[in-house]
């Protein structure tokens, strides 16, 4: 996998974290235990530190970066959906960032909050814990219910398990090794039919 030191800055990655070979990890980046870094994610710690706390996931095609001297922080049990951009912001514990969302510099997303897909969170944005944040520009729509926060956490726990599955069993195969048999795979026990209220 492409992991790059930059001058005196070198990434630190816990052995229990999974980083896909196509992800790019550059410079001052810390990835703690039980994290999942998906294909084509870019964590570029060339201006400021990128810190992914334990049990977090950064999904496919995400970009994390910051301005010089500023940090980009994803606290524990962070969940960053596909193709999102985090720039110099802070996600407190157990935050979900919906797919294709942008969170800008010095925004602080309080713990147990959810940002809806395709939102744009402006620089300096703040909120109370347990907020539902939507829109472009994003604003707080209401407070989340306990069952919605629990739903978010269960989804993040799935990614913690996924990291271990990848460590244990993912492998590169050749086209000639592919089977032409379609097999049934057991689906997860998580309830994907549940949707938070708008």
C-alpha positions as a Markdown table, in Angstrom:
| # | Residue | x | y | z |
|---|---|---|---|---|
| 1 | Unk | 0.0 | 0.0 | 0.0 |
| 2 | Unk | 1.3 | 3.5 | -0.7 |
| 3 | Unk | 2.4 | 4.9 | 2.7 |
| 4 | Unk | 4.7 | 7.9 | 2.5 |
| 5 | Unk | 7.0 | 9.6 | 4.9 |
| 6 | Unk | 7.3 | 13.3 | 4.2 |
| 7 | Unk | 10.5 | 15.0 | 5.5 |
| 8 | Unk | 10.5 | 14.1 | 9.3 |
| 9 | Unk | 6.8 | 13.1 | 9.4 |
| 10 | Unk | 5.9 | 9.5 | 9.1 |
| 11 | Unk | 2.5 | 7.8 | 9.4 |
| 12 | Unk | 1.7 | 5.8 | 12.5 |
| 13 | Unk | -0.7 | 2.9 | 11.9 |
| 14 | Unk | -1.9 | 0.4 | 14.6 |
| 15 | Unk | -1.5 | -3.2 | 13.7 |
| 16 | Unk | -5.2 | -3.9 | 14.2 |
| 17 | Unk | -6.2 | -1.2 | 11.7 |
| 18 | Unk | -6.9 | -2.2 | 8.1 |
| 19 | Unk | -5.7 | 0.1 | 5.3 |
| 20 | Unk | -6.6 | -0.9 | 1.8 |
| 21 | Unk | -3.6 | -1.1 | -0.6 |
| 22 | Unk | -5.1 | 1.6 | -2.9 |
| 23 | Unk | -5.5 | 4.1 | -0.1 |
| 24 | Unk | -2.8 | 6.8 | 0.1 |
| 25 | Unk | -1.4 | 7.7 | 3.5 |
| 26 | Unk | 1.0 | 10.6 | 3.5 |
| 27 | Unk | 3.1 | 12.3 | 6.2 |
| 28 | Unk | 1.7 | 13.2 | 9.7 |
| 29 | Unk | -1.1 | 10.7 | 9.9 |
| 30 | Unk | -2.1 | 8.6 | 12.9 |
| 31 | Unk | -4.5 | 5.7 | 12.5 |
| 32 | Unk | -5.5 | 4.1 | 15.8 |
| 33 | Unk | -6.7 | 0.6 | 16.6 |
| 34 | Unk | -9.6 | -1.2 | 14.8 |
| 35 | Unk | -10.0 | 1.4 | 12.1 |
| 36 | Unk | -11.0 | 0.7 | 8.5 |
| 37 | Unk | -9.5 | 2.8 | 5.7 |
| 38 | Unk | -11.3 | 1.9 | 2.4 |
| 39 | Unk | -10.1 | 1.8 | -1.2 |
| 40 | Unk | -8.9 | 5.0 | -2.7 |
| 41 | Unk | -9.1 | 7.1 | 0.5 |
| 42 | Unk | -6.5 | 9.8 | 0.7 |
| 43 | Unk | -5.2 | 11.0 | 4.1 |
| 44 | Unk | -2.7 | 13.7 | 3.3 |
| 45 | Unk | -0.9 | 15.0 | 6.4 |
| 46 | Unk | 1.5 | 17.4 | 4.6 |
| 47 | Unk | 0.3 | 20.6 | 6.2 |
| 48 | Unk | -1.3 | 19.5 | 9.4 |
| 49 | Unk | -1.9 | 16.2 | 11.3 |
| 50 | Unk | -4.6 | 13.7 | 10.3 |
| 51 | Unk | -5.7 | 11.7 | 13.4 |
| 52 | Unk | -8.1 | 8.9 | 13.1 |
| 53 | Unk | -9.1 | 7.6 | 16.5 |
| 54 | Unk | -9.9 | 4.0 | 17.4 |
| 55 | Unk | -12.9 | 2.1 | 15.9 |
| 56 | Unk | -13.4 | 4.6 | 13.1 |
| 57 | Unk | -13.9 | 4.1 | 9.4 |
| 58 | Unk | -13.0 | 6.3 | 6.4 |
| 59 | Unk | -14.8 | 5.0 | 3.3 |
| 60 | Unk | -14.0 | 4.8 | -0.4 |
| 61 | Unk | -12.7 | 7.9 | -2.1 |
| 62 | Unk | -12.7 | 10.2 | 1.0 |
| 63 | Unk | -10.2 | 13.0 | 1.2 |
| 64 | Unk | -8.8 | 14.3 | 4.5 |
| 65 | Unk | -6.5 | 17.3 | 4.5 |
| 66 | Unk | -6.0 | 20.7 | 6.3 |
| 67 | Unk | -4.4 | 24.1 | 6.1 |
| 68 | Unk | -0.9 | 24.6 | 7.4 |
| 69 | Unk | -0.6 | 24.1 | 11.1 |
| 70 | Unk | -4.2 | 22.9 | 11.5 |
| 71 | Unk | -5.4 | 19.4 | 12.2 |
| 72 | Unk | -8.1 | 17.1 | 10.9 |
| 73 | Unk | -9.5 | 14.9 | 13.6 |
| 74 | Unk | -11.9 | 12.0 | 13.5 |
| 75 | Unk | -12.6 | 10.9 | 17.1 |
| 76 | Unk | -13.5 | 7.4 | 18.3 |
| 77 | Unk | -16.2 | 5.5 | 16.4 |
| 78 | Unk | -16.2 | 8.1 | 13.6 |
| 79 | Unk | -18.0 | 7.0 | 10.4 |
| 80 | Unk | -17.1 | 8.9 | 7.2 |
| 81 | Unk | -19.2 | 7.9 | 4.2 |
| 82 | Unk | -18.1 | 7.4 | 0.7 |
| 83 | Unk | -16.5 | 10.3 | -1.2 |
| 84 | Unk | -16.7 | 12.8 | 1.6 |
| 85 | Unk | -14.1 | 15.5 | 2.2 |
| 86 | Unk | -12.9 | 16.6 | 5.6 |
| 87 | Unk | -10.7 | 19.7 | 5.6 |
| 88 | Unk | -9.2 | 20.9 | 8.9 |
| 89 | Unk | -12.3 | 20.0 | 10.9 |
| 90 | Unk | -13.0 | 18.0 | 14.1 |
| 91 | Unk | -15.5 | 15.2 | 14.5 |
| 92 | Unk | -16.1 | 14.4 | 18.1 |
| 93 | Unk | -16.9 | 10.8 | 19.3 |
| 94 | Unk | -19.5 | 8.7 | 17.4 |
| 95 | Unk | -20.2 | 11.1 | 14.5 |
| 96 | Unk | -21.6 | 9.9 | 11.2 |
| 97 | Unk | -20.8 | 11.9 | 8.0 |
| 98 | Unk | -23.1 | 10.9 | 5.2 |
| 99 | Unk | -21.9 | 10.2 | 1.7 |
| 100 | Unk | -20.5 | 12.9 | -0.6 |
| 101 | Unk | -20.4 | 15.5 | 2.2 |
| 102 | Unk | -17.9 | 18.3 | 2.7 |
| 103 | Unk | -16.9 | 19.5 | 6.2 |
| 104 | Unk | -14.8 | 22.6 | 6.1 |
| 105 | Unk | -12.0 | 24.1 | 8.3 |
| 106 | Unk | -12.5 | 24.6 | 12.0 |
| 107 | Unk | -16.0 | 23.1 | 12.0 |
| 108 | Unk | -16.5 | 21.0 | 15.2 |
| 109 | Unk | -19.2 | 18.4 | 15.0 |
| 110 | Unk | -20.3 | 17.4 | 18.5 |
| 111 | Unk | -20.5 | 13.8 | 19.7 |
| 112 | Unk | -23.3 | 11.5 | 18.6 |
| 113 | Unk | -24.3 | 13.8 | 15.7 |
| 114 | Unk | -25.2 | 12.8 | 12.1 |
| 115 | Unk | -24.6 | 14.8 | 9.0 |
| 116 | Unk | -26.9 | 13.8 | 6.1 |
| 117 | Unk | -25.5 | 12.9 | 2.7 |
| 118 | Unk | -24.5 | 15.6 | 0.2 |
| 119 | Unk | -24.3 | 18.3 | 2.9 |
| 120 | Unk | -21.9 | 21.2 | 2.9 |
| 121 | Unk | -20.8 | 22.2 | 6.5 |
| 122 | Unk | -19.2 | 25.6 | 6.5 |
| 123 | Unk | -16.0 | 26.7 | 8.2 |
| 124 | Unk | -16.4 | 27.3 | 11.9 |
| 125 | Unk | -19.7 | 25.4 | 12.2 |
| 126 | Unk | -20.6 | 24.1 | 15.7 |
| 127 | Unk | -23.5 | 22.2 | 17.1 |
| 128 | Unk | -24.8 | 20.6 | 20.2 |
| 129 | Unk | -24.3 | 16.8 | 20.9 |
| 130 | Unk | -26.8 | 14.5 | 19.2 |
| 131 | Unk | -27.6 | 16.9 | 16.3 |
| 132 | Unk | -29.1 | 16.0 | 12.9 |
| 133 | Unk | -27.3 | 18.2 | 10.4 |
| 134 | Unk | -28.5 | 18.6 | 6.8 |
| 135 | Unk | -28.3 | 20.8 | 3.8 |
| 136 | Unk | -26.0 | 23.1 | 1.7 |
| 137 | Unk | -25.2 | 25.1 | 3.6 |
| 138 | Unk | -25.8 | 22.7 | 6.5 |
| 139 | Unk | -27.8 | 23.5 | 9.6 |
| 140 | Unk | -29.1 | 21.7 | 12.6 |
| 141 | Unk | -32.6 | 20.3 | 11.9 |
| 142 | Unk | -33.3 | 18.7 | 15.2 |
| 143 | Unk | -31.9 | 16.5 | 18.0 |
| 144 | Unk | -31.5 | 12.8 | 17.4 |
| 145 | Unk | -33.4 | 10.2 | 19.3 |
| 146 | Unk | -31.6 | 7.5 | 21.3 |
| 147 | Unk | -32.7 | 4.8 | 18.8 |
| 148 | Unk | -31.1 | 6.8 | 16.0 |
| 149 | Unk | -27.8 | 7.2 | 17.8 |
| 150 | Unk | -27.9 | 3.5 | 18.5 |
| 151 | Unk | -28.6 | 2.8 | 14.8 |
| 152 | Unk | -25.5 | 4.8 | 13.9 |
| 153 | Unk | -23.3 | 3.0 | 16.4 |
| 154 | Unk | -24.5 | -0.4 | 15.2 |
| 155 | Unk | -23.5 | 0.6 | 11.6 |
| 156 | Unk | -20.0 | 1.7 | 12.8 |
| 157 | Unk | -19.6 | -1.6 | 14.7 |
| 158 | Unk | -20.2 | -3.4 | 11.4 |
| 159 | Unk | -17.2 | -1.6 | 10.0 |
| 160 | Unk | -15.1 | -2.5 | 13.0 |
| 161 | Unk | -15.9 | -6.2 | 12.3 |
| 162 | Unk | -15.3 | -5.5 | 8.6 |
| 163 | Unk | -11.7 | -4.3 | 9.3 |
| 164 | Unk | -11.0 | -7.7 | 11.0 |
| 165 | Unk | -12.6 | -9.6 | 8.1 |
| 166 | Unk | -10.3 | -7.8 | 5.7 |
| 167 | Unk | -7.2 | -8.4 | 7.8 |
| 168 | Unk | -8.1 | -12.1 | 8.1 |
| 169 | Unk | -9.3 | -12.9 | 4.6 |
| 170 | Unk | -9.0 | -10.3 | 1.8 |
| 171 | Unk | -6.7 | -11.4 | -1.0 |
| 172 | Unk | -5.8 | -10.4 | -4.5 |
| 173 | Unk | -6.9 | -13.0 | -7.1 |
| 174 | Unk | -6.3 | -13.5 | -10.8 |
| 175 | Unk | -9.1 | -13.5 | -13.4 |
| 176 | Unk | -8.3 | -17.2 | -14.1 |
| 177 | Unk | -9.0 | -18.0 | -10.5 |
| 178 | Unk | -12.5 | -16.7 | -10.5 |
| 179 | Unk | -15.4 | -19.1 | -10.1 |
| 180 | Unk | -18.3 | -19.1 | -12.5 |
| 181 | Unk | -20.6 | -20.3 | -9.7 |
| 182 | Unk | -22.8 | -17.8 | -7.9 |
| 183 | Unk | -22.8 | -18.6 | -4.2 |
| 184 | Unk | -25.2 | -17.4 | -1.5 |
| 185 | Unk | -23.6 | -15.3 | 1.1 |
| 186 | Unk | -25.1 | -14.7 | 4.6 |
| 187 | Unk | -26.2 | -11.1 | 5.0 |
| 188 | Unk | -25.5 | -9.2 | 8.1 |
| 189 | Unk | -27.9 | -9.2 | 11.0 |
| 190 | Unk | -28.1 | -5.4 | 11.0 |
| 191 | Unk | -31.5 | -3.9 | 10.2 |
| 192 | Unk | -30.9 | -1.9 | 7.0 |
| 193 | Unk | -34.6 | -1.2 | 6.7 |
| 194 | Unk | -34.5 | 1.2 | 9.6 |
| 195 | Unk | -34.2 | 4.8 | 8.6 |
| 196 | Unk | -33.8 | 7.8 | 10.9 |
| 197 | Unk | -36.7 | 10.2 | 10.8 |
| 198 | Unk | -36.3 | 13.4 | 8.8 |
